[in-house]
């Protein structure tokens, strides 16, 4: 089984997600540091590789709408899994 982590390629992408997701309150640089450390910790302790899935705000918004998800941590995790190749509807066109 593959495992995925959502990844924001730059500060502008992260800012667009912050507008969609009220739970995303950390500044971008703080998120980068925390996410990098969390991915490394999971890989080290669980012995699994987490593939970074590049996030797209418009695609994520469509994904949430199609699947009736609130734009939160759980939705971002599911989006990463679906976009990374798991089953489900990504939404959009």
Secondary structure as GFF3:
##gff-version 3
##sequence-region A 1 93
A	DSSP	beta_strand	3	7	.	.	.	ID=ss1
A	DSSP	alpha_helix	11	20	.	.	.	ID=ss2
A	DSSP	alpha_helix	28	46	.	.	.	ID=ss3
A	DSSP	beta_strand	50	54	.	.	.	ID=ss4
A	DSSP	alpha_helix	57	67	.	.	.	ID=ss5
A	DSSP	alpha_helix	73	83	.	.	.	ID=ss6
###
